[in-house]
Amino acid sequence: MTAHFTVAADPARDLVRIKMSGFFTPADIDAFYAARAAEHAKLTCGRNQHLTLNDLRDMKVQAQDVVAAFQSLLADPAYRSRRLAFVVSRTLARSQLMRALDRRVARCFEDAREAEAWLLAPDADTIAA
């Protein structure tokens, strides 16, 4: 399955929604970087004050170089979210995500509604993951 992704900014909610699926190549990651930058430019909140919801349920297990590229992507301070939530399934791809997150603070959910509720809660600790 080839890579597919969508990135959509919701400036009214300071929210970036991402959906990723398939198997990524370095060229796909470059295209994702460009799409993410274009959508982040639409946000009206301060730098790093946005929320990010990333649905990875259809993501395939990735090659190690791609996991490393995602780790760099997640570490980029220019796009660091105030809160970061991932919707994931119980697969090996989830364990790759946890490695890519390294020391980033993020929450993983299996239900997209729960992930969004946590992101948008005034006090994120009030919603259990």
Backbone as JSON, one array per atom type, in Angstrom:
{
  "sequence": "MTAHFTVAADPARDLVRIKMSGFFTPADIDAFYAARAAEHAKLTCGRNQHLTLNDLRDMKVQAQDVVAAFQSLLADPAYRSRRLAFVVSRTLARSQLMRALDRRVARCFEDAREAEAWLLAPDADTIAA",
  "N": [[0.84, -1.17, 0.0], [0.68, 2.11, -0.94], [1.86, 5.29, 0.29], [-0.33, 7.61, 1.85], [-1.64, 10.73, 2.78], [-3.29, 13.28, 4.69], [-3.45, 16.67, 5.62], [-4.86, 19.06, 7.6], [-5.63, 22.25, 8.65], [-7.4, 23.74, 11.31], [-8.08, 26.68, 12.04], [-9.85, 28.05, 13.79], [-10.05, 26.43, 15.99], [-7.48, 26.1, 16.71], [-6.24, 23.79, 15.78], [-4.65, 21.05, 14.22], [-5.33, 18.59, 11.97], [-4.3, 15.4, 11.08], [-3.98, 12.69, 8.89], [-2.63, 9.59, 8.22], [-1.55, 6.97, 6.12], [-0.55, 3.72, 4.89], [2.62, 2.87, 3.35], [5.51, 4.66, 3.73], [7.9, 6.53, 1.81], [11.11, 8.19, 1.55], [10.59, 10.35, -0.22], [7.83, 10.66, 0.09], [7.75, 11.54, 2.71], [9.01, 14.01, 2.45], [7.06, 15.31, 0.91], [5.0, 15.31, 2.76], [6.13, 16.98, 4.77], [6.08, 19.45, 3.37], [3.31, 19.78, 2.96], [2.44, 19.91, 5.61], [3.73, 22.25, 6.48], [2.42, 24.16, 4.88], [-0.2, 24.0, 5.87], [0.17, 24.66, 8.57], [0.8, 27.32, 8.29], [-1.65, 28.49, 8.05], [-2.69, 28.69, 10.57], [-3.73, 30.74, 13.32], [-3.0, 31.07, 15.9], [-0.47, 31.52, 18.48], [3.02, 30.63, 18.08], [3.64, 27.21, 18.46], [1.35, 26.82, 19.95], [-0.74, 25.4, 19.04], [-2.86, 22.48, 18.61], [-2.48, 19.01, 17.89], [-3.87, 16.37, 16.09], [-3.36, 13.18, 15.11], [-4.13, 10.63, 13.01], [-3.25, 7.4, 12.78], [-4.16, 4.89, 12.22], [-4.26, 3.36, 9.87], [-1.68, 3.08, 9.1], [1.21, 1.48, 7.89], [3.79, -0.85, 8.91], [6.91, 0.68, 9.03], [9.98, 1.28, 7.18], [13.24, 1.36, 8.71], [14.75, 3.71, 8.14], [12.74, 5.48, 7.51], [11.3, 5.6, 9.89], [13.24, 6.88, 11.42], [13.27, 9.32, 10.06], [10.69, 10.24, 10.65], [11.02, 10.55, 13.37], [12.78, 12.72, 13.45], [11.07, 14.6, 12.31], [9.09, 14.8, 14.29], [10.59, 15.9, 16.29], [11.15, 18.47, 15.51], [11.31, 21.73, 16.52], [9.9, 23.91, 15.47], [7.37, 23.08, 14.77], [6.21, 22.03, 16.96], [3.61, 20.88, 18.98], [1.18, 22.15, 21.32], [-0.39, 20.26, 22.53], [-0.4, 16.83, 21.72], [-1.89, 14.24, 20.04], [-2.37, 10.86, 19.16], [-4.14, 8.62, 17.11], [-4.3, 5.29, 17.13], [-3.89, 1.83, 16.16], [-3.66, -1.47, 17.53], [-0.88, -2.45, 16.71], [2.31, -3.36, 15.23], [3.17, -0.99, 14.15], [2.4, 0.88, 16.02], [4.28, 0.49, 18.05], [6.52, 1.36, 16.67], [5.85, 4.05, 16.42], [6.01, 4.87, 19.1], [8.76, 4.63, 19.52], [9.63, 6.57, 17.69], [8.59, 8.86, 18.83], [10.29, 9.33, 20.9], [11.3, 11.35, 23.37], [9.13, 13.0, 23.36], [6.15, 14.45, 24.61], [3.15, 12.92, 24.41], [-0.1, 11.53, 23.72], [-1.67, 8.4, 23.21], [-4.44, 7.0, 21.57], [-7.2, 4.8, 20.91], [-9.56, 5.52, 19.9], [-10.87, 8.04, 17.93], [-12.61, 10.11, 18.71], [-12.23, 10.24, 21.48], [-9.57, 11.03, 21.53], [-9.7, 13.59, 20.35], [-11.36, 14.87, 22.22], [-9.69, 14.88, 24.46], [-7.62, 16.52, 23.47], [-8.95, 18.98, 23.18], [-9.89, 19.59, 25.69], [-10.08, 21.81, 28.47], [-8.4, 21.29, 30.62], [-6.17, 19.01, 30.1], [-5.61, 16.76, 31.6], [-7.98, 15.96, 32.67], [-9.29, 14.2, 31.08], [-9.15, 10.85, 30.63], [-6.79, 8.63, 29.11]],
  "CA": [[0.0, 0.0, 0.0], [1.47, 3.34, -1.03], [1.57, 6.29, 1.31], [-1.37, 8.62, 1.64], [-1.8, 11.56, 3.97], [-3.99, 14.56, 4.61], [-3.15, 17.61, 6.7], [-5.85, 20.13, 7.51], [-5.64, 23.17, 9.78], [-8.67, 24.3, 11.76], [-7.62, 27.84, 12.81], [-10.81, 28.43, 14.83], [-9.82, 25.57, 17.16], [-6.02, 25.95, 16.86], [-6.1, 22.35, 15.65], [-4.19, 20.47, 12.96], [-5.73, 17.18, 11.83], [-3.46, 14.66, 10.14], [-4.29, 11.28, 8.71], [-1.55, 8.97, 7.46], [-1.75, 5.54, 5.89], [0.34, 3.09, 3.92], [4.06, 2.7, 3.54], [6.13, 5.91, 3.3], [9.26, 6.61, 1.29], [11.64, 9.53, 1.83], [9.88, 11.35, -1.04], [6.52, 10.88, 0.74], [7.99, 12.34, 3.9], [9.25, 15.37, 1.97], [5.76, 15.87, 0.52], [4.29, 15.55, 4.01], [6.72, 18.2, 5.36], [5.57, 20.61, 2.63], [1.88, 19.93, 3.26], [2.32, 20.34, 7.0], [4.13, 23.67, 6.54], [1.35, 24.96, 4.27], [-1.36, 24.04, 6.77], [0.55, 25.41, 9.77], [0.78, 28.74, 7.93], [-3.04, 28.95, 8.16], [-3.04, 28.85, 11.98], [-3.67, 32.12, 13.81], [-2.51, 31.06, 17.28], [0.96, 31.72, 18.63], [3.88, 29.49, 17.75], [3.58, 26.05, 19.34], [0.14, 26.86, 20.77], [-1.76, 24.59, 18.38], [-3.09, 21.09, 19.0], [-2.36, 18.13, 16.72], [-4.51, 15.06, 16.13], [-2.82, 12.41, 13.99], [-4.74, 9.31, 12.9], [-2.3, 6.47, 12.16], [-4.73, 3.53, 12.26], [-4.0, 2.62, 8.63], [-0.24, 3.16, 8.81], [1.91, 0.19, 7.83], [5.11, -0.88, 9.53], [7.78, 1.47, 8.17], [11.41, 0.99, 7.15], [13.94, 2.06, 9.78], [15.12, 5.07, 7.75], [11.52, 6.28, 7.56], [11.04, 5.83, 11.31], [14.19, 7.91, 11.83], [12.81, 10.6, 9.49], [9.54, 10.67, 11.45], [11.55, 10.99, 14.65], [13.26, 14.09, 13.21], [9.88, 15.42, 12.09], [8.45, 15.04, 15.58], [11.5, 16.68, 17.14], [11.3, 19.82, 14.96], [10.66, 22.67, 17.43], [9.05, 24.87, 14.77], [6.02, 22.55, 14.61], [5.85, 21.35, 18.21], [2.24, 21.17, 19.41], [0.89, 22.31, 22.75], [-0.81, 18.89, 22.85], [-0.24, 15.94, 20.57], [-2.62, 12.98, 20.24], [-2.34, 9.91, 18.06], [-5.12, 7.55, 17.09], [-3.53, 4.15, 16.64], [-4.41, 0.49, 16.4], [-2.71, -2.32, 18.27], [-0.02, -3.1, 15.73], [3.72, -3.05, 15.34], [3.33, 0.43, 13.81], [2.27, 1.62, 17.28], [5.57, 0.45, 18.75], [7.41, 2.25, 15.93], [5.49, 5.41, 16.81], [6.55, 5.15, 20.43], [10.2, 4.87, 19.33], [9.8, 7.84, 16.98], [8.26, 9.96, 19.75], [11.46, 9.53, 21.74], [10.93, 11.95, 24.65], [7.99, 13.91, 23.19], [4.95, 14.16, 25.4], [2.0, 12.69, 23.53], [-1.01, 10.5, 24.19], [-2.18, 7.51, 22.18], [-5.82, 6.6, 21.75], [-7.72, 3.93, 19.86], [-10.79, 6.15, 19.45], [-10.6, 9.41, 17.49], [-13.41, 11.06, 19.51], [-11.56, 10.41, 22.77], [-8.35, 11.81, 21.28], [-10.08, 14.99, 20.15], [-11.86, 15.39, 23.5], [-8.51, 15.16, 25.29], [-6.93, 17.69, 22.92], [-9.72, 20.21, 23.33], [-10.25, 19.8, 27.08], [-9.34, 22.92, 29.09], [-7.34, 20.66, 31.42], [-6.01, 17.72, 29.42], [-5.55, 15.65, 32.55], [-9.33, 15.58, 33.09], [-9.76, 13.14, 30.19], [-8.23, 9.71, 30.71], [-6.47, 7.98, 27.84]],
  "C": [[0.89, 1.24, 0.0], [1.02, 4.33, 0.04], [0.46, 7.22, 0.87], [-1.46, 9.42, 2.92], [-2.65, 12.77, 3.65], [-3.56, 15.38, 5.83], [-4.13, 18.76, 6.54], [-5.83, 20.96, 8.8], [-7.07, 23.64, 10.04], [-8.31, 25.49, 12.65], [-8.56, 28.25, 13.95], [-10.6, 27.63, 16.12], [-8.33, 25.41, 17.46], [-5.64, 24.47, 16.74], [-5.59, 21.97, 14.26], [-4.57, 19.0, 12.98], [-4.88, 16.54, 10.74], [-3.97, 13.24, 10.08], [-3.22, 10.7, 7.79], [-1.84, 7.48, 7.3], [-0.71, 5.03, 4.9], [1.79, 3.04, 4.35], [4.76, 3.9, 2.93], [7.54, 5.7, 2.78], [9.82, 7.98, 1.7], [10.95, 10.64, 1.02], [8.5, 11.67, -0.45], [6.68, 11.76, 1.97], [8.25, 13.79, 3.51], [7.94, 16.06, 1.58], [4.92, 16.18, 1.76], [4.8, 16.82, 4.7], [6.14, 19.44, 4.7], [4.09, 20.85, 2.94], [1.67, 20.43, 4.68], [2.67, 21.82, 7.14], [3.03, 24.57, 5.98], [0.15, 25.08, 5.2], [-1.04, 24.81, 8.05], [0.53, 26.92, 9.5], [-0.63, 29.32, 8.05], [-3.46, 29.19, 9.61], [-2.89, 30.31, 12.4], [-3.2, 32.21, 15.25], [-1.01, 31.31, 17.31], [1.73, 30.45, 18.31], [3.79, 28.44, 18.86], [2.38, 26.05, 20.28], [-0.98, 26.02, 20.16], [-1.82, 23.19, 18.99], [-2.95, 20.25, 17.74], [-3.01, 16.79, 17.01], [-4.07, 14.3, 14.9], [-3.38, 10.99, 14.04], [-3.8, 8.4, 12.1], [-2.86, 5.06, 12.07], [-4.44, 2.71, 11.01], [-2.53, 2.68, 8.2], [0.35, 1.75, 8.83], [3.22, 0.29, 8.6], [6.07, -0.24, 8.54], [9.23, 0.96, 8.22], [12.11, 1.84, 8.21], [14.35, 3.48, 9.41], [13.91, 6.01, 7.79], [11.14, 6.57, 9.01], [11.98, 6.92, 11.82], [13.77, 9.28, 11.29], [11.6, 11.13, 10.25], [10.0, 11.15, 12.82], [12.07, 12.43, 14.53], [12.08, 15.05, 13.04], [9.23, 15.77, 13.42], [9.3, 15.91, 16.51], [11.64, 18.14, 16.69], [10.57, 20.84, 15.84], [9.74, 23.67, 16.75], [7.6, 24.4, 14.68], [5.52, 21.84, 15.86], [4.48, 21.83, 18.67], [2.17, 21.38, 20.92], [0.44, 20.96, 23.31], [-0.77, 18.08, 21.58], [-0.93, 14.63, 20.89], [-2.53, 12.15, 18.97], [-3.46, 8.91, 18.23], [-4.43, 6.39, 16.41], [-4.28, 2.85, 16.88], [-3.34, -0.3, 17.13], [-1.87, -3.11, 17.27], [1.44, -2.77, 16.02], [3.98, -1.58, 15.02], [3.21, 1.3, 15.06], [3.6, 1.63, 18.03], [6.6, 1.3, 18.02], [7.12, 3.7, 16.27], [6.11, 5.76, 18.15], [8.06, 5.38, 20.36], [10.43, 6.22, 18.68], [9.51, 9.04, 17.89], [9.44, 10.31, 20.64], [11.0, 10.11, 23.07], [9.79, 12.96, 24.52], [6.84, 13.48, 24.08], [3.78, 14.06, 24.42], [1.14, 11.62, 24.16], [-1.46, 9.69, 23.0], [-3.58, 7.04, 22.56], [-6.18, 5.61, 20.65], [-9.0, 4.5, 19.27], [-10.53, 7.63, 19.14], [-11.38, 10.44, 18.31], [-12.76, 11.3, 20.88], [-10.3, 11.25, 22.61], [-8.68, 13.29, 21.13], [-10.6, 15.61, 21.44], [-10.7, 15.73, 24.42], [-7.78, 16.41, 24.79], [-7.64, 18.98, 23.27], [-10.14, 20.5, 24.77], [-9.44, 20.94, 27.67], [-8.17, 22.4, 29.94], [-7.21, 19.25, 30.89], [-5.99, 16.55, 30.36], [-6.93, 15.21, 33.04], [-9.89, 14.46, 32.24], [-8.74, 12.01, 30.25], [-7.99, 9.12, 29.34], [-6.68, 6.51, 27.95]]
}
